[in-house]
């Protein structure tokens, strides 16, 4: 490795580091909104294209499956380039994909445009995680991940509710036009804030003939497989529930589409104020322990939201934060723990594969969840309770499985930094 490729984290001042983390959070915010806004817009999209819950789930899954494929392919080349260059190029393509999505005129065009969005989003997500891993040392990575994960909260507080309101008044495609504009602004900020990150690049570069064998070696490493399995269980179980919350609230409880924004806003506000706290707790008490506590705390909210009785809007607004916070609190320690699993020079490739697993599990969970549901002639959705029980079973398995995920056995001077994981 070139001696000029110094440890980038040592070159960043605390202020520059905070600015970088919040920029990554805003970038992740647009990725999350791009994916999440489809869910509360489900009733409008299903009506606009005259499709069933299973067809809608296929549109959600198309994004995730393509993001998984692109993330997996990214593992073959992501370590060859400066992280800054990779992010700027892929983020520009991401903005273009949203423009194409907003201009879709029928279901098949929507499906293809979501696939295009997934191809860009999958690479972008892995690059973001690799940047965090490169810049932030392991002992502070939980807090850093908590900062970036506030993007989910911001998406729920601002992005998704605004998208729902825009969709209700100006059509389902208006939120995607909004994302294009916002992405252009964030891209300009990234151009100014992102440092050059090349310390991961091997010199001389690995020959292309070794790329696929090295990828296969990375994917079948037992320690890596255990990490990928954890990701699949956590994300797949979550997506058995999330895409169908809005259609169930509208179809079964009669909630107005415009009111969905208030419910998501309440949940997002709660996670905004808890995400960084969960990250700090993960650093202090251990990422496995925090995940297991969050898993136990999430069982009742999952079962409640999938067995909802007829409730007034205010009760749904009060309850939804418990579901959002417990779910978000499972994600943060898992993401932080997984950054400690690979060797430093394989981290970018590992995070690319892990991102691919995450996206494929997300799409598969949504697809399976959609297949388990049926819609009556009156628009009511049945079978959601079974989704909840299956999700809880997966959470319990993940709580046991996380004990098998271990940090990379680094040299002694590095190993002390990851003992708290």
N, C-alpha and C positions, 0 to 999 in steps of 0.2 A: 504494500500500500504506500502511496506517495507520502513523504514526510510533510508535504504542504497541506495535506488533508488533516488539519488539527481538529481536536474535539470541539465541535461547533457550540455545544452547550456552555463551554467555558468562555466563549467569545460574546455571549449575549448578556447584556445588563439585565437586572430584574425588570426594569421598565420595558425593555425590548422583548423580553420573554413573555410578559403579560400581554403586550400588544399582539405578539405572534399567536398566543393561545386564543385570544378573543377573535382574531381573524380566522383561525381554523374553526372556531365555534360558529362563526357566521357562515363560513363555507359549508360546514356540516349542516347548518340550519337550512340552507337552500336544498341540500340533498334530502334531508328529512321531510321538508315540506313537499317537495316533488313527489315523494312516495306516500306520505301520510295524507295529503289533501285528497287523494283518490278515495279514501275510506269514508269520510263524512259526506263526500259528494256522490257516494254510491247510489242513493235513491235517484238523484237527478241524472246520473250517467245511465243507470239501468232504464230509466224512463225515456231518455233522449234516444238511446239506441235500441230500445225494446229488447232487453236481454235479461236472462235469469241471474240469480245469485252465483251460480256456478260459472257462467260466462264472465260475470264481473270479476270473480275470483281469478279467472284465467288471465284477465287483463292486468290484475295486480301481480300475479305470478310471473307474467311475461317479463316485467321489469326485473324481478328478483332473479329469475333463472338466467337472463342475459347478463345481469350484473355479476352473477356467480361465474359464468363462463369467461367474461372479460377479466374478472379479477384473477381467475386461474391462469389465463394467458399472460396477464401482467407479471406473474411470478417469473416468467422466462426472460423478462427484459428490464424489470423495474430497478434492479440493482446496477444497471449499466449507465444510468443517467442521473444528472443533478436533480434532486427532488424539486427544486424551484421550477426548473424547466418543465418537468413532467406535470406539475400541478397546473401551471399556467396554460399549457397546451390542452390538457384534458378538460379543464374547467371551461375553456372557450367552447369545446365541443359539447359539453353538458348544457351550456346556455342555448346552443343551436338546437339540441335535442328537444328542449322545452318549447322552442318556437315551432318546431315540426309537430309536436304533440298538440299544441294549442290550435293548429290549423287542420286537425283531423276532421274529416267530414262523415265518416261512417265507422262502424265497429272494427272492421278489418284494418282501416287506417289507424285507428286508435291503438289497436293491438301492436301493429308494427312500430308506431311511434314510441310506445312504452318500451318496446324491446330496444330501440335505439337509445332511449334515455337510460335504460339499464346498462347497456354496454359502456357508456361513459361514466355512470355513477359508480359501477363496480371498481373501475380502475382508480377513480378519484378517492373513494373511501379508503382503499389500501394505501394510497400515497399519503393521505392525511395521518393515518395511524403510524406509518413509518416515520413521518416528520416528528411526531410526538416522541416516538421511541428514540430517535437520533438526538433530539435536543434536550430532553428531560431525563435526569438520572432516575434509576429504578425507585429509590427511596422517596421520591416526590412525584412519581408517575400517577399514583392514585388521585392526588389532588389535581394534577394537570388534566387527567381524564375526566374528573368531575367538572372542571371548567368547560372543557369542550363538549361534554354531554349535556350542558345546559342548553345546547342547541335543540334538544328534544323538547325542553321546557319552553324555549322561545317559540318553537314551532307550534306547540299546543296553545300558548298564550296569545301569540300574535299571528303567526303565519296561517295556521289552519282556520281559526275563526274568521280572519279577514278573507281567506279563500272561500269559505262557506258563504259569507255575506256577498262577496262579489259574484259567486256562482249563482246565488239565489236571485240576484238582481240583473246580472249581465250575461248569464249563461255559464255552463260548466267550464268552458275554455278560458275564461277571464283570469282565474288564478295562475294559469301557466304563462300567460302574457306578463303578469306581474312578476313571476319568477325570472323571466328573461331580463327584465329591466334591473331587478335587484342583483342578479348574477353579474351583469356588466359593471355595476358599481363596486361589488366586492372584488371582481377581477382586477379593477384598477387599484384597489387597496392592496391586494396581494402583490401586484407588481412592485409596489413601494416597500412593503414590510418584509416579505419573505427573503431570508438570506440564502446565499448559495450553500447547498448541502451536498458535499461530495466525499465525505470521509468514509462512506460505505463502499465506494467504488474500488474494486480490486485492480491493481496494476502489477503485472499485465492482466488484461481482461480474460475471463474464462472463455475459451473457444466456443463458438456456437454449437459445435458438434457435441459439447458436453452439457448444453443447456437442458435438454430434455432428460438425460440420465440424472443430472443433479436435481432437477425438479422432482423426479420420481423418488430419488433418495430422500429428499426433504419430506415428501408426502407420506412415505412409509416409515419414517423414523417413529418408533413407539411413543416417545414423549410428545411428538407433534400430533400423532393420531389421537392421543388422549385429549389434547387441547382442542382439536377439530371436533371431536365427539361432544365435548362440553358446549362448544359454540352451537352445534346443530341442535342439541336438546333445548338449550335456553331460547334460541331464536324460533325454532320450529313450534315449540309449545306456545310462545307468546302470540304467534300469528294464527293459531287456531282460534283466537278470540278477537284480536284487535280489528281486523277488516270488517267485521260484521256487527260491531257495536252500533254504529249509526243506522244501518238498515233495520236492525232489530228495534232500536228506539223509535224509529219512524213507523215501521210496519206494525209492531206489536203494541207499543205504548201510545202511539198517536202524537209523538213529539213533532213539532213543526221543524222543518229543515233549518230555518233561521235560528232556532233555539239551540241547535246542536253546538253552535259556536260558543254559547255561554257555558255549556258543560265542558267542552274541551279547554276553554279559557281557565276555568276553575282548576282543572287537573294540571294544566301547564304551569299555572302560577305556583302551585304547591311544589312541583318538581323543580322549578327554578330556584326556590329557596332551600331545597334539600339536596340537590345534586352535588354541590361542592362539599357540603357537610358529609355526605356519604363517602365521597372520595377521600376526605381527611380521615374519616373513621377507618377506611380500608387500609390506609397507610399506618395508622396507629395500632389497630387491633388485628390486622391480618385480613387479606382479601377473601380467603376461604370462609372465615368466621362470619364476616359481614354478609357474604352471599347466602350462607345458610340461614342466618337470622332473617334476611329479607325474603328468602324462600318460604319459611314458615309463615311470616306475616302476610304473604301474598295469597295463600290458599283460600282464605275466606272471601277476600274481595273478588277473586276469580269465580268462585262458585256463586257469589251473590249476583255479579253482573251477568252471568249466564242463566240465572234463574230469577230474573227480575219480576216482582209483582207489579201491579199497576200503581205507580207512584206519581206524585206531583213533580213538576219541574224543579222546584227548590230542593226536594229531597235528592234528586239525581245530581244536582249541582254540588250538594254537600257530600255525597258519597264518592263521586268520581275521583277526587284527589287521592283517596285511599288506594284505589286501583292503580292510578298512574304512578304514585310514589313507590309503592311496593314493586311494581314492574320495573321501573327505572333503577331502583336500588339493587336489582339483580344484575342489571347490565354493567354498571360501573365497575364493581370489583372484578367481574369476569374479564372485561376488556383490559384492565390494568394488569391482572395476573398473566394473561396470555402474552403480553409484551415481554415478560421475563423468561418465556419458555425457550426461544431459539438462541443460537449463538449470534452475537452482534452482527457479523457480516452476512448472516442469512435472515436477518430480521425483516427486511423489506419483502423478500420472497415469501417468508412465512406469513406475514400479515396479508399479503396478496392472496395466498391460498386460503387463509382463515376468513378473509373477506368474501372469497368465493363460496366457501362453505356456509358462511352466514347468509349470504343472499340466496343460495340454493335452498337452504333450510327455511328461509323466510317464504320463498315462493311455494315450496312444498307444503309448508304448514297452512298457508292461505288456501292452496288448492284442495288439500284434504279437508280443511274446515268447510269449504264451500260444498264439497261433495256430501258432507254429512248433514247439510241443511236442505229443507224443502220449503217452497213458498205456495201458499194457498191462493185461491182465486181472489180473495180479499186483500192480499198483500202481506198476510201474517207469515212469519218465519218460524218454523218448528225444527227441533233437533239441536238447538243451541246449548241446552243443558249437557248433552253428551260431550260437546266440545270442551266444556268447562271441566268435566271429570277427567278427560284425557289430558288436558293441560296440567291439572294438578298431579297426575301420575308422573308426567314428564319432569315436573319441578322436583318431586321427591327423588327421582332417579338422579337428576342433576346434582342435588344436594349431597348424594353419596359419591357420585362420580368426580366431583371437584377435588376430593381428597387424593385422587390419582394423578392430578395435573401438578407437575413439579417444575420449578425454575431450572434453567440451564446450569449445569454444574461448572461454574466459572472458576478461574484460578482464585486462590485464597483472598487476594486483595479485592476482587470483584464480588466474591461470594458473600462477604459480610454485608454488602449493600442490599441484597435481596432476601435476607433471612426473614424479614418481617412479612414477606409475601405469604 
